[in-house]
Amino acid sequence: MVGPGGCRGQGWDNGEWPILQKGPKSQDECCTECLKKKGCTSFHIGKLKEGKADCFLFSHTAIIPVKSLKGACYRVTRGKGK
């Protein structure tokens, strides 16, 4: 976790990004969606209700959490495995 709040920073809204995922997601589901999307570097999961919330995917690298947006901002790192 980068910090509480929504993911922002330079380039947070470039091109097609951020991408709102269809339907509420759990934190694990949101992470999985980010891992599946080429170029995804981070995700913001909103304030959880019954374990799920809005999930936004981001592609920028200057990730700064904005606490006033509620929820949590996570950076995704990928290993060099297969």
N, CA, C and O atoms as a Maestro MAE file, in Angstrom:
{
 s_m_m2io_version
 :::
 2.0.0
}

f_m_ct {
 s_m_title
 :::
 protein
 m_atom[328] {
  # First column is atom index #
  i_m_mmod_type
  r_m_x_coord
  r_m_y_coord
  r_m_z_coord
  i_m_residue_number
  s_m_chain_name
  s_m_pdb_residue_name
  s_m_pdb_atom_name
  i_m_atomic_number
  :::
  1 25 0.850 -1.180 0.000 1 A "MET " " N  " 7
  2 3 0.000 0.000 0.000 1 A "MET " " CA " 6
  3 2 0.890 1.236 0.000 1 A "MET " " C  " 6
  4 15 1.832 1.348 0.785 1 A "MET " " O  " 8
  5 25 0.565 2.169 -0.910 2 A "VAL " " N  " 7
  6 3 1.288 3.433 -0.962 2 A "VAL " " CA " 6
  7 2 0.793 4.335 0.170 2 A "VAL " " C  " 6
  8 15 1.578 5.036 0.808 2 A "VAL " " O  " 8
  9 25 -0.514 4.307 0.407 3 A "GLY " " N  " 7
  10 3 -1.080 5.110 1.480 3 A "GLY " " CA " 6
  11 2 -2.583 5.196 1.385 3 A "GLY " " C  " 6
  12 15 -3.177 4.749 0.403 3 A "GLY " " O  " 8
  13 25 -3.213 5.779 2.421 4 A "PRO " " N  " 7
  14 3 -4.663 5.944 2.390 4 A "PRO " " CA " 6
  15 2 -5.064 6.998 1.371 4 A "PRO " " C  " 6
  16 15 -4.388 8.014 1.211 4 A "PRO " " O  " 8
  17 25 -6.174 6.744 0.684 5 A "GLY " " N  " 7
  18 3 -6.699 7.707 -0.278 5 A "GLY " " CA " 6
  19 2 -6.582 7.239 -1.711 5 A "GLY " " C  " 6
  20 15 -6.164 6.112 -1.977 5 A "GLY " " O  " 8
  21 25 -6.950 8.105 -2.625 6 A "GLY " " N  " 7
  22 3 -6.914 7.793 -4.047 6 A "GLY " " CA " 6
  23 2 -5.532 8.028 -4.645 6 A "GLY " " C  " 6
  24 15 -4.798 8.909 -4.197 6 A "GLY " " O  " 8
  25 25 -5.185 7.246 -5.646 7 A "CYS " " N  " 7
  26 3 -3.901 7.391 -6.335 7 A "CYS " " CA " 6
  27 2 -3.943 8.616 -7.247 7 A "CYS " " C  " 6
  28 15 -4.828 8.743 -8.094 7 A "CYS " " O  " 8
  29 25 -2.996 9.494 -7.067 8 A "ARG " " N  " 7
  30 3 -2.858 10.663 -7.919 8 A "ARG " " CA " 6
  31 2 -1.371 10.902 -8.141 8 A "ARG " " C  " 6
  32 15 -0.542 10.086 -7.736 8 A "ARG " " O  " 8
  33 25 -1.035 11.999 -8.772 9 A "GLY " " N  " 7
  34 3 0.346 12.322 -9.110 9 A "GLY " " CA " 6
  35 2 0.417 12.646 -10.593 9 A "GLY " " C  " 6
  36 15 -0.553 12.448 -11.325 9 A "GLY " " O  " 8
  37 25 1.563 13.145 -11.034 10 A "GLN " " N  " 7
  38 3 1.727 13.547 -12.420 10 A "GLN " " CA " 6
  39 2 1.400 12.398 -13.370 10 A "GLN " " C  " 6
  40 15 1.943 11.301 -13.245 10 A "GLN " " O  " 8
  41 25 0.505 12.667 -14.324 11 A "GLY " " N  " 7
  42 3 0.129 11.678 -15.327 11 A "GLY " " CA " 6
  43 2 -0.978 10.726 -14.919 11 A "GLY " " C  " 6
  44 15 -1.223 9.737 -15.610 11 A "GLY " " O  " 8
  45 25 -1.646 11.001 -13.818 12 A "TRP " " N  " 7
  46 3 -2.668 10.064 -13.320 12 A "TRP " " CA " 6
  47 2 -3.847 9.905 -14.268 12 A "TRP " " C  " 6
  48 15 -4.547 8.893 -14.219 12 A "TRP " " O  " 8
  49 25 -4.075 10.886 -15.125 13 A "ASP " " N  " 7
  50 3 -5.241 10.829 -16.019 13 A "ASP " " CA " 6
  51 2 -4.848 10.915 -17.498 13 A "ASP " " C  " 6
  52 15 -5.531 11.563 -18.291 13 A "ASP " " O  " 8
  53 25 -3.747 10.259 -17.860 14 A "ASN " " N  " 7
  54 3 -3.300 10.249 -19.256 14 A "ASN " " CA " 6
  55 2 -4.074 9.233 -20.096 14 A "ASN " " C  " 6
  56 15 -4.291 8.097 -19.674 14 A "ASN " " O  " 8
  57 25 -4.482 9.660 -21.285 15 A "GLY " " N  " 7
  58 3 -5.134 8.752 -22.227 15 A "GLY " " CA " 6
  59 2 -6.365 8.071 -21.670 15 A "GLY " " C  " 6
  60 15 -7.272 8.729 -21.160 15 A "GLY " " O  " 8
  61 25 -6.398 6.748 -21.769 16 A "GLU " " N  " 7
  62 3 -7.555 5.972 -21.309 16 A "GLU " " CA " 6
  63 2 -7.610 5.813 -19.791 16 A "GLU " " C  " 6
  64 15 -8.606 5.331 -19.252 16 A "GLU " " O  " 8
  65 25 -6.554 6.210 -19.110 17 A "TRP " " N  " 7
  66 3 -6.440 6.018 -17.659 17 A "TRP " " CA " 6
  67 2 -7.011 7.200 -16.911 17 A "TRP " " C  " 6
  68 15 -6.963 8.313 -17.434 17 A "TRP " " O  " 8
  69 25 -7.555 7.020 -15.704 18 A "PRO " " N  " 7
  70 3 -7.767 5.756 -14.999 18 A "PRO " " CA " 6
  71 2 -8.911 4.958 -15.613 18 A "PRO " " C  " 6
  72 15 -9.769 5.497 -16.312 18 A "PRO " " O  " 8
  73 25 -8.896 3.678 -15.335 19 A "ILE " " N  " 7
  74 3 -9.927 2.774 -15.847 19 A "ILE " " CA " 6
  75 2 -10.745 2.260 -14.663 19 A "ILE " " C  " 6
  76 15 -10.228 1.570 -13.786 19 A "ILE " " O  " 8
  77 25 -12.037 2.613 -14.657 20 A "LEU " " N  " 7
  78 3 -12.951 2.118 -13.627 20 A "LEU " " CA " 6
  79 2 -13.376 0.709 -14.019 20 A "LEU " " C  " 6
  80 15 -13.876 0.491 -15.123 20 A "LEU " " O  " 8
  81 25 -13.181 -0.238 -13.122 21 A "GLN " " N  " 7
  82 3 -13.576 -1.609 -13.376 21 A "GLN " " CA " 6
  83 2 -15.079 -1.769 -13.177 21 A "GLN " " C  " 6
  84 15 -15.673 -1.113 -12.321 21 A "GLN " " O  " 8
  85 25 -15.676 -2.628 -13.956 22 A "LYS " " N  " 7
  86 3 -17.126 -2.838 -13.905 22 A "LYS " " CA " 6
  87 2 -17.499 -3.554 -12.607 22 A "LYS " " C  " 6
  88 15 -16.966 -4.621 -12.302 22 A "LYS " " O  " 8
  89 25 -18.403 -2.968 -11.862 23 A "GLY " " N  " 7
  90 3 -18.907 -3.563 -10.622 23 A "GLY " " CA " 6
  91 2 -17.921 -3.450 -9.478 23 A "GLY " " C  " 6
  92 15 -16.714 -3.356 -9.698 23 A "GLY " " O  " 8
  93 25 -18.438 -3.457 -8.243 24 A "PRO " " N  " 7
  94 3 -17.570 -3.392 -7.064 24 A "PRO " " CA " 6
  95 2 -16.631 -4.595 -7.009 24 A "PRO " " C  " 6
  96 15 -17.001 -5.701 -7.405 24 A "PRO " " O  " 8
  97 25 -15.413 -4.369 -6.513 25 A "LYS " " N  " 7
  98 3 -14.396 -5.414 -6.423 25 A "LYS " " CA " 6
  99 2 -13.832 -5.467 -5.005 25 A "LYS " " C  " 6
  100 15 -13.857 -4.474 -4.278 25 A "LYS " " O  " 8
  101 25 -13.324 -6.637 -4.623 26 A "SER " " N  " 7
  102 3 -12.567 -6.739 -3.383 26 A "SER " " CA " 6
  103 2 -11.160 -6.222 -3.673 26 A "SER " " C  " 6
  104 15 -10.807 -6.008 -4.833 26 A "SER " " O  " 8
  105 25 -10.365 -6.023 -2.642 27 A "GLN " " N  " 7
  106 3 -8.995 -5.571 -2.832 27 A "GLN " " CA " 6
  107 2 -8.219 -6.565 -3.694 27 A "GLN " " C  " 6
  108 15 -7.496 -6.156 -4.603 27 A "GLN " " O  " 8
  109 25 -8.359 -7.856 -3.426 28 A "ASP " " N  " 7
  110 3 -7.662 -8.881 -4.218 28 A "ASP " " CA " 6
  111 2 -8.123 -8.887 -5.672 28 A "ASP " " C  " 6
  112 15 -7.305 -9.035 -6.580 28 A "ASP " " O  " 8
  113 25 -9.416 -8.728 -5.898 29 A "GLU " " N  " 7
  114 3 -9.945 -8.696 -7.265 29 A "GLU " " CA " 6
  115 2 -9.422 -7.481 -8.026 29 A "GLU " " C  " 6
  116 15 -9.095 -7.578 -9.209 29 A "GLU " " O  " 8
  117 25 -9.344 -6.346 -7.349 30 A "CYS " " N  " 7
  118 3 -8.846 -5.126 -7.978 30 A "CYS " " CA " 6
  119 2 -7.372 -5.303 -8.360 30 A "CYS " " C  " 6
  120 15 -6.957 -4.907 -9.449 30 A "CYS " " O  " 8
  121 25 -6.599 -5.892 -7.469 31 A "CYS " " N  " 7
  122 3 -5.190 -6.166 -7.746 31 A "CYS " " CA " 6
  123 2 -5.052 -7.098 -8.947 31 A "CYS " " C  " 6
  124 15 -4.212 -6.868 -9.817 31 A "CYS " " O  " 8
  125 25 -5.865 -8.140 -8.998 32 A "THR " " N  " 7
  126 3 -5.833 -9.091 -10.112 32 A "THR " " CA " 6
  127 2 -6.145 -8.397 -11.430 32 A "THR " " C  " 6
  128 15 -5.499 -8.670 -12.441 32 A "THR " " O  " 8
  129 25 -7.138 -7.494 -11.429 33 A "GLU " " N  " 7
  130 3 -7.485 -6.751 -12.644 33 A "GLU " " CA " 6
  131 2 -6.307 -5.899 -13.102 33 A "GLU " " C  " 6
  132 15 -6.040 -5.803 -14.300 33 A "GLU " " O  " 8
  133 25 -5.611 -5.289 -12.169 34 A "CYS " " N  " 7
  134 3 -4.449 -4.475 -12.516 34 A "CYS " " CA " 6
  135 2 -3.349 -5.350 -13.120 34 A "CYS " " C  " 6
  136 15 -2.734 -4.970 -14.116 34 A "CYS " " O  " 8
  137 25 -3.104 -6.492 -12.536 35 A "LEU " " N  " 7
  138 3 -2.074 -7.398 -13.052 35 A "LEU " " CA " 6
  139 2 -2.396 -7.885 -14.466 35 A "LEU " " C  " 6
  140 15 -1.487 -8.145 -15.255 35 A "LEU " " O  " 8
  141 25 -3.678 -8.009 -14.787 36 A "LYS " " N  " 7
  142 3 -4.099 -8.473 -16.115 36 A "LYS " " CA " 6
  143 2 -4.003 -7.379 -17.176 36 A "LYS " " C  " 6
  144 15 -3.888 -7.682 -18.364 36 A "LYS " " O  " 8
  145 25 -4.050 -6.112 -16.762 37 A "LYS " " N  " 7
  146 3 -4.073 -4.995 -17.702 37 A "LYS " " CA " 6
  147 2 -2.658 -4.495 -17.989 37 A "LYS " " C  " 6
  148 15 -1.963 -4.026 -17.088 37 A "LYS " " O  " 8
  149 25 -2.247 -4.598 -19.226 38 A "LYS " " N  " 7
  150 3 -0.914 -4.140 -19.622 38 A "LYS " " CA " 6
  151 2 -0.769 -2.652 -19.318 38 A "LYS " " C  " 6
  152 15 -1.637 -1.850 -19.665 38 A "LYS " " O  " 8
  153 25 0.326 -2.294 -18.673 39 A "GLY " " N  " 7
  154 3 0.605 -0.898 -18.350 39 A "GLY " " CA " 6
  155 2 0.121 -0.451 -16.985 39 A "GLY " " C  " 6
  156 15 0.449 0.653 -16.549 39 A "GLY " " O  " 8
  157 25 -0.656 -1.287 -16.295 40 A "CYS " " N  " 7
  158 3 -1.187 -0.906 -14.985 40 A "CYS " " CA " 6
  159 2 -0.059 -0.917 -13.946 40 A "CYS " " C  " 6
  160 15 0.665 -1.904 -13.808 40 A "CYS " " O  " 8
  161 25 0.075 0.195 -13.222 41 A "THR " " N  " 7
  162 3 1.120 0.326 -12.207 41 A "THR " " CA " 6
  163 2 0.566 0.432 -10.792 41 A "THR " " C  " 6
  164 15 1.278 0.201 -9.815 41 A "THR " " O  " 8
  165 25 -0.717 0.786 -10.695 42 A "SER " " N  " 7
  166 3 -1.306 0.995 -9.377 42 A "SER " " CA " 6
  167 2 -2.826 0.918 -9.472 42 A "SER " " C  " 6
  168 15 -3.409 0.967 -10.555 42 A "SER " " O  " 8
  169 25 -3.448 0.795 -8.298 43 A "PHE " " N  " 7
  170 3 -4.908 0.813 -8.262 43 A "PHE " " CA " 6
  171 2 -5.391 1.497 -7.002 43 A "PHE " " C  " 6
  172 15 -4.699 1.540 -5.985 43 A "PHE " " O  " 8
  173 25 -6.605 2.035 -7.097 44 A "HIS " " N  " 7
  174 3 -7.282 2.677 -5.969 44 A "HIS " " CA " 6
  175 2 -8.549 1.891 -5.701 44 A "HIS " " C  " 6
  176 15 -9.394 1.732 -6.583 44 A "HIS " " O  " 8
  177 25 -8.673 1.405 -4.487 45 A "ILE " " N  " 7
  178 3 -9.903 0.732 -4.064 45 A "ILE " " CA " 6
  179 2 -10.609 1.699 -3.118 45 A "ILE " " C  " 6
  180 15 -10.025 2.164 -2.139 45 A "ILE " " O  " 8
  181 25 -11.859 1.992 -3.419 46 A "GLY " " N  " 7
  182 3 -12.620 2.934 -2.603 46 A "GLY " " CA " 6
  183 2 -12.896 2.397 -1.206 46 A "GLY " " C  " 6
  184 15 -12.401 1.335 -0.828 46 A "GLY " " O  " 8
  185 25 -13.682 3.133 -0.451 47 A "LYS " " N  " 7
  186 3 -14.042 2.720 0.906 47 A "LYS " " CA " 6
  187 2 -14.895 1.462 0.819 47 A "LYS " " C  " 6
  188 15 -15.972 1.469 0.223 47 A "LYS " " O  " 8
  189 25 -14.401 0.385 1.419 48 A "LEU " " N  " 7
  190 3 -15.060 -0.914 1.322 48 A "LEU " " CA " 6
  191 2 -16.408 -0.938 2.030 48 A "LEU " " C  " 6
  192 15 -16.553 -0.441 3.147 48 A "LEU " " O  " 8
  193 25 -17.395 -1.531 1.352 49 A "LYS " " N  " 7
  194 3 -18.718 -1.802 1.920 49 A "LYS " " CA " 6
  195 2 -18.985 -3.268 1.655 49 A "LYS " " C  " 6
  196 15 -19.060 -3.690 0.501 49 A "LYS " " O  " 8
  197 25 -19.126 -4.039 2.704 50 A "GLU " " N  " 7
  198 3 -19.317 -5.483 2.587 50 A "GLU " " CA " 6
  199 2 -18.163 -6.126 1.819 50 A "GLU " " C  " 6
  200 15 -18.359 -7.078 1.064 50 A "GLU " " O  " 8
  201 25 -16.944 -5.587 2.027 51 A "GLY " " N  " 7
  202 3 -15.745 -6.167 1.444 51 A "GLY " " CA " 6
  203 2 -15.458 -5.794 -0.001 51 A "GLY " " C  " 6
  204 15 -14.501 -6.301 -0.586 51 A "GLY " " O  " 8
  205 25 -16.274 -4.908 -0.598 52 A "LYS " " N  " 7
  206 3 -16.074 -4.520 -1.999 52 A "LYS " " CA " 6
  207 2 -16.248 -3.018 -2.165 52 A "LYS " " C  " 6
  208 15 -16.897 -2.358 -1.352 52 A "LYS " " O  " 8
  209 25 -15.650 -2.483 -3.244 53 A "ALA " " N  " 7
  210 3 -15.740 -1.051 -3.528 53 A "ALA " " CA " 6
  211 2 -15.380 -0.799 -4.987 53 A "ALA " " C  " 6
  212 15 -14.993 -1.714 -5.713 53 A "ALA " " O  " 8
  213 25 -15.514 0.471 -5.407 54 A "ASP " " N  " 7
  214 3 -15.080 0.850 -6.751 54 A "ASP " " CA " 6
  215 2 -13.584 0.622 -6.884 54 A "ASP " " C  " 6
  216 15 -12.825 0.837 -5.939 54 A "ASP " " O  " 8
  217 25 -13.168 0.184 -8.067 55 A "CYS " " N  " 7
  218 3 -11.772 -0.139 -8.347 55 A "CYS " " CA " 6
  219 2 -11.323 0.649 -9.573 55 A "CYS " " C  " 6
  220 15 -11.905 0.526 -10.651 55 A "CYS " " O  " 8
  221 25 -10.281 1.458 -9.394 56 A "PHE " " N  " 7
  222 3 -9.718 2.255 -10.480 56 A "PHE " " CA " 6
  223 2 -8.293 1.803 -10.753 56 A "PHE " " C  " 6
  224 15 -7.510 1.626 -9.820 56 A "PHE " " O  " 8
  225 25 -7.950 1.616 -12.023 57 A "LEU " " N  " 7
  226 3 -6.601 1.222 -12.423 57 A "LEU " " CA " 6
  227 2 -5.869 2.437 -12.995 57 A "LEU " " C  " 6
  228 15 -6.470 3.273 -13.669 57 A "LEU " " O  " 8
  229 25 -4.568 2.525 -12.720 58 A "PHE " " N  " 7
  230 3 -3.740 3.646 -13.167 58 A "PHE " " CA " 6
  231 2 -2.471 3.146 -13.839 58 A "PHE " " C  " 6
  232 15 -2.032 2.020 -13.605 58 A "PHE " " O  " 8
  233 25 -1.874 4.016 -14.696 59 A "SER " " N  " 7
  234 3 -0.649 3.634 -15.399 59 A "SER " " CA " 6
  235 2 0.535 4.548 -15.093 59 A "SER " " C  " 6
  236 15 1.633 4.304 -15.592 59 A "SER " " O  " 8
  237 25 0.344 5.586 -14.294 60 A "HIS " " N  " 7
  238 3 1.433 6.519 -14.040 60 A "HIS " " CA " 6
  239 2 2.415 5.977 -12.992 60 A "HIS " " C  " 6
  240 15 2.108 5.027 -12.272 60 A "HIS " " O  " 8
  241 25 3.594 6.592 -12.921 61 A "THR " " N  " 7
  242 3 4.615 6.101 -11.986 61 A "THR " " CA " 6
  243 2 4.851 7.046 -10.814 61 A "THR " " C  " 6
  244 15 5.411 6.623 -9.802 61 A "THR " " O  " 8
  245 25 4.450 8.296 -10.913 62 A "ALA " " N  " 7
  246 3 4.599 9.261 -9.813 62 A "ALA " " CA " 6
  247 2 3.361 9.169 -8.923 62 A "ALA " " C  " 6
  248 15 2.519 10.067 -8.926 62 A "ALA " " O  " 8
  249 25 3.255 8.081 -8.164 63 A "ILE " " N  " 7
  250 3 2.039 7.764 -7.416 63 A "ILE " " CA " 6
  251 2 2.044 8.449 -6.051 63 A "ILE " " C  " 6
  252 15 2.937 8.234 -5.231 63 A "ILE " " O  " 8
  253 25 1.023 9.280 -5.828 64 A "ILE " " N  " 7
  254 3 0.869 9.996 -4.567 64 A "ILE " " CA " 6
  255 2 -0.559 9.772 -4.072 64 A "ILE " " C  " 6
  256 15 -1.507 10.108 -4.782 64 A "ILE " " O  " 8
  257 25 -0.735 9.211 -2.867 65 A "PRO " " N  " 7
  258 3 -2.095 9.025 -2.347 65 A "PRO " " CA " 6
  259 2 -2.688 10.344 -1.849 65 A "PRO " " C  " 6
  260 15 -2.006 11.146 -1.211 65 A "PRO " " O  " 8
  261 25 -3.967 10.551 -2.153 66 A "VAL " " N  " 7
  262 3 -4.689 11.745 -1.704 66 A "VAL " " CA " 6
  263 2 -5.746 11.279 -0.701 66 A "VAL " " C  " 6
  264 15 -6.779 10.725 -1.074 66 A "VAL " " O  " 8
  265 25 -5.462 11.517 0.574 67 A "LYS " " N  " 7
  266 3 -6.277 11.002 1.677 67 A "LYS " " CA " 6
  267 2 -7.750 11.418 1.596 67 A "LYS " " C  " 6
  268 15 -8.629 10.646 1.979 67 A "LYS " " O  " 8
  269 25 -8.022 12.614 1.109 68 A "SER " " N  " 7
  270 3 -9.405 13.109 1.074 68 A "SER " " CA " 6
  271 2 -10.298 12.295 0.133 68 A "SER " " C  " 6
  272 15 -11.521 12.403 0.208 68 A "SER " " O  " 8
  273 25 -9.708 11.483 -0.751 69 A "LEU " " N  " 7
  274 3 -10.491 10.676 -1.690 69 A "LEU " " CA " 6
  275 2 -10.971 9.357 -1.094 69 A "LEU " " C  " 6
  276 15 -11.686 8.604 -1.756 69 A "LEU " " O  " 8
  277 25 -10.589 9.073 0.133 70 A "LYS " " N  " 7
  278 3 -11.007 7.851 0.850 70 A "LYS " " CA " 6
  279 2 -10.461 6.603 0.158 70 A "LYS " " C  " 6
  280 15 -9.938 6.677 -0.954 70 A "LYS " " O  " 8
  281 25 -10.588 5.476 0.816 71 A "GLY " " N  " 7
  282 3 -10.093 4.227 0.271 71 A "GLY " " CA " 6
  283 2 -8.591 4.101 0.451 71 A "GLY " " C  " 6
  284 15 -8.022 4.658 1.390 71 A "GLY " " O  " 8
  285 25 -7.943 3.360 -0.460 72 A "ALA " " N  " 7
  286 3 -6.503 3.123 -0.360 72 A "ALA " " CA " 6
  287 2 -5.877 3.011 -1.740 72 A "ALA " " C  " 6
  288 15 -6.500 2.539 -2.691 72 A "ALA " " O  " 8
  289 25 -4.624 3.459 -1.826 73 A "CYS " " N  " 7
  290 3 -3.856 3.435 -3.067 73 A "CYS " " CA " 6
  291 2 -2.761 2.375 -2.950 73 A "CYS " " C  " 6
  292 15 -2.029 2.334 -1.961 73 A "CYS " " O  " 8
  293 25 -2.660 1.526 -3.961 74 A "TYR " " N  " 7
  294 3 -1.671 0.438 -3.966 74 A "TYR " " CA " 6
  295 2 -0.820 0.506 -5.238 74 A "TYR " " C  " 6
  296 15 -1.329 0.774 -6.326 74 A "TYR " " O  " 8
  297 25 0.468 0.263 -5.083 75 A "ARG " " N  " 7
  298 3 1.390 0.136 -6.206 75 A "ARG " " CA " 6
  299 2 1.508 -1.356 -6.519 75 A "ARG " " C  " 6
  300 15 1.554 -2.183 -5.608 75 A "ARG " " O  " 8
  301 25 1.557 -1.694 -7.800 76 A "VAL " " N  " 7
  302 3 1.672 -3.095 -8.223 76 A "VAL " " CA " 6
  303 2 3.071 -3.307 -8.783 76 A "VAL " " C  " 6
  304 15 3.530 -2.554 -9.641 76 A "VAL " " O  " 8
  305 25 3.738 -4.335 -8.290 77 A "THR " " N  " 7
  306 3 5.040 -4.693 -8.830 77 A "THR " " CA " 6
  307 2 4.939 -6.088 -9.408 77 A "THR " " C  " 6
  308 15 4.251 -6.954 -8.867 77 A "THR " " O  " 8
  309 25 5.625 -6.291 -10.502 78 A "ARG " " N  " 7
  310 3 5.590 -7.581 -11.178 78 A "ARG " " CA " 6
  311 2 6.957 -8.222 -11.081 78 A "ARG " " C  " 6
  312 15 7.976 -7.552 -11.248 78 A "ARG " " O  " 8
  313 25 6.983 -9.532 -10.810 79 A "GLY " " N  " 7
  314 3 8.236 -10.255 -10.780 79 A "GLY " " CA " 6
  315 2 8.693 -10.602 -12.178 79 A "GLY " " C  " 6
  316 15 7.999 -10.317 -13.153 79 A "GLY " " O  " 8
  317 25 9.848 -11.212 -12.280 80 A "LYS " " N  " 7
  318 3 10.383 -11.601 -13.590 80 A "LYS " " CA " 6
  319 2 10.077 -13.050 -13.912 80 A "LYS " " C  " 6
  320 15 10.708 -13.635 -14.792 80 A "LYS " " O  " 8
  321 25 9.111 -13.640 -13.210 81 A "GLY " " N  " 7
  322 3 8.732 -15.038 -13.475 81 A "GLY " " CA " 6
  323 2 7.989 -15.169 -14.786 81 A "GLY " " C  " 6
  324 15 7.832 -14.198 -15.526 81 A "GLY " " O  " 8
  325 25 7.534 -16.376 -15.067 82 A "LYS " " N  " 7
  326 3 6.835 -16.658 -16.333 82 A "LYS " " CA " 6
  327 2 5.477 -16.010 -16.375 82 A "LYS " " C  " 6
  328 15 4.759 -16.146 -17.365 82 A "LYS " " O  " 8
  :::
 }
 m_bond[327] {
  # First column is bond index #
  i_m_from
  i_m_to
  i_m_order
  :::
  1 1 2 1
  2 2 3 1
  3 3 4 2
  4 3 5 1
  5 5 6 1
  6 6 7 1
  7 7 8 2
  8 7 9 1
  9 9 10 1
  10 10 11 1
  11 11 12 2
  12 11 13 1
  13 13 14 1
  14 14 15 1
  15 15 16 2
  16 15 17 1
  17 17 18 1
  18 18 19 1
  19 19 20 2
  20 19 21 1
  21 21 22 1
  22 22 23 1
  23 23 24 2
  24 23 25 1
  25 25 26 1
  26 26 27 1
  27 27 28 2
  28 27 29 1
  29 29 30 1
  30 30 31 1
  31 31 32 2
  32 31 33 1
  33 33 34 1
  34 34 35 1
  35 35 36 2
  36 35 37 1
  37 37 38 1
  38 38 39 1
  39 39 40 2
  40 39 41 1
  41 41 42 1
  42 42 43 1
  43 43 44 2
  44 43 45 1
  45 45 46 1
  46 46 47 1
  47 47 48 2
  48 47 49 1
  49 49 50 1
  50 50 51 1
  51 51 52 2
  52 51 53 1
  53 53 54 1
  54 54 55 1
  55 55 56 2
  56 55 57 1
  57 57 58 1
  58 58 59 1
  59 59 60 2
  60 59 61 1
  61 61 62 1
  62 62 63 1
  63 63 64 2
  64 63 65 1
  65 65 66 1
  66 66 67 1
  67 67 68 2
  68 67 69 1
  69 69 70 1
  70 70 71 1
  71 71 72 2
  72 71 73 1
  73 73 74 1
  74 74 75 1
  75 75 76 2
  76 75 77 1
  77 77 78 1
  78 78 79 1
  79 79 80 2
  80 79 81 1
  81 81 82 1
  82 82 83 1
  83 83 84 2
  84 83 85 1
  85 85 86 1
  86 86 87 1
  87 87 88 2
  88 87 89 1
  89 89 90 1
  90 90 91 1
  91 91 92 2
  92 91 93 1
  93 93 94 1
  94 94 95 1
  95 95 96 2
  96 95 97 1
  97 97 98 1
  98 98 99 1
  99 99 100 2
  100 99 101 1
  101 101 102 1
  102 102 103 1
  103 103 104 2
  104 103 105 1
  105 105 106 1
  106 106 107 1
  107 107 108 2
  108 107 109 1
  109 109 110 1
  110 110 111 1
  111 111 112 2
  112 111 113 1
  113 113 114 1
  114 114 115 1
  115 115 116 2
  116 115 117 1
  117 117 118 1
  118 118 119 1
  119 119 120 2
  120 119 121 1
  121 121 122 1
  122 122 123 1
  123 123 124 2
  124 123 125 1
  125 125 126 1
  126 126 127 1
  127 127 128 2
  128 127 129 1
  129 129 130 1
  130 130 131 1
  131 131 132 2
  132 131 133 1
  133 133 134 1
  134 134 135 1
  135 135 136 2
  136 135 137 1
  137 137 138 1
  138 138 139 1
  139 139 140 2
  140 139 141 1
  141 141 142 1
  142 142 143 1
  143 143 144 2
  144 143 145 1
  145 145 146 1
  146 146 147 1
  147 147 148 2
  148 147 149 1
  149 149 150 1
  150 150 151 1
  151 151 152 2
  152 151 153 1
  153 153 154 1
  154 154 155 1
  155 155 156 2
  156 155 157 1
  157 157 158 1
  158 158 159 1
  159 159 160 2
  160 159 161 1
  161 161 162 1
  162 162 163 1
  163 163 164 2
  164 163 165 1
  165 165 166 1
  166 166 167 1
  167 167 168 2
  168 167 169 1
  169 169 170 1
  170 170 171 1
  171 171 172 2
  172 171 173 1
  173 173 174 1
  174 174 175 1
  175 175 176 2
  176 175 177 1
  177 177 178 1
  178 178 179 1
  179 179 180 2
  180 179 181 1
  181 181 182 1
  182 182 183 1
  183 183 184 2
  184 183 185 1
  185 185 186 1
  186 186 187 1
  187 187 188 2
  188 187 189 1
  189 189 190 1
  190 190 191 1
  191 191 192 2
  192 191 193 1
  193 193 194 1
  194 194 195 1
  195 195 196 2
  196 195 197 1
  197 197 198 1
  198 198 199 1
  199 199 200 2
  200 199 201 1
  201 201 202 1
  202 202 203 1
  203 203 204 2
  204 203 205 1
  205 205 206 1
  206 206 207 1
  207 207 208 2
  208 207 209 1
  209 209 210 1
  210 210 211 1
  211 211 212 2
  212 211 213 1
  213 213 214 1
  214 214 215 1
  215 215 216 2
  216 215 217 1
  217 217 218 1
  218 218 219 1
  219 219 220 2
  220 219 221 1
  221 221 222 1
  222 222 223 1
  223 223 224 2
  224 223 225 1
  225 225 226 1
  226 226 227 1
  227 227 228 2
  228 227 229 1
  229 229 230 1
  230 230 231 1
  231 231 232 2
  232 231 233 1
  233 233 234 1
  234 234 235 1
  235 235 236 2
  236 235 237 1
  237 237 238 1
  238 238 239 1
  239 239 240 2
  240 239 241 1
  241 241 242 1
  242 242 243 1
  243 243 244 2
  244 243 245 1
  245 245 246 1
  246 246 247 1
  247 247 248 2
  248 247 249 1
  249 249 250 1
  250 250 251 1
  251 251 252 2
  252 251 253 1
  253 253 254 1
  254 254 255 1
  255 255 256 2
  256 255 257 1
  257 257 258 1
  258 258 259 1
  259 259 260 2
  260 259 261 1
  261 261 262 1
  262 262 263 1
  263 263 264 2
  264 263 265 1
  265 265 266 1
  266 266 267 1
  267 267 268 2
  268 267 269 1
  269 269 270 1
  270 270 271 1
  271 271 272 2
  272 271 273 1
  273 273 274 1
  274 274 275 1
  275 275 276 2
  276 275 277 1
  277 277 278 1
  278 278 279 1
  279 279 280 2
  280 279 281 1
  281 281 282 1
  282 282 283 1
  283 283 284 2
  284 283 285 1
  285 285 286 1
  286 286 287 1
  287 287 288 2
  288 287 289 1
  289 289 290 1
  290 290 291 1
  291 291 292 2
  292 291 293 1
  293 293 294 1
  294 294 295 1
  295 295 296 2
  296 295 297 1
  297 297 298 1
  298 298 299 1
  299 299 300 2
  300 299 301 1
  301 301 302 1
  302 302 303 1
  303 303 304 2
  304 303 305 1
  305 305 306 1
  306 306 307 1
  307 307 308 2
  308 307 309 1
  309 309 310 1
  310 310 311 1
  311 311 312 2
  312 311 313 1
  313 313 314 1
  314 314 315 1
  315 315 316 2
  316 315 317 1
  317 317 318 1
  318 318 319 1
  319 319 320 2
  320 319 321 1
  321 321 322 1
  322 322 323 1
  323 323 324 2
  324 323 325 1
  325 325 326 1
  326 326 327 1
  327 327 328 2
  :::
 }
}
